[in-house]
């Protein structure tokens, strides 16, 4: 005897939707990797993004290293 599916087309659509929504398990090797992954998945609120952009504008450029000062004169 053949095994026939008793699912209706609506049931099949719901099952396909549920399968597509499931996320696969992922293993991370370090805490930094977890944070990078989370940052990629999380949207930054616009207010925080604006404050961060203003804050970064006020940061002075880094000083040249000693070897750059010695050899680039």
WOWOVEN-V794111 format. One record per run of one state. SS is the DSSP state (h for helix, s for strand, l for the rest). FROM is the first residue (numbers start at 0). TO is the last residue. If there is no record, write none. Layout:
BEGIN
SS & FROM & TO
SS & FROM & TO
END
This chain:
BEGIN
l & 0 & 7
h & 8 & 20
l & 21 & 29
h & 30 & 40
l & 41 & 44
h & 45 & 56
l & 57 & 64
h & 65 & 70
l & 71 & 72
END
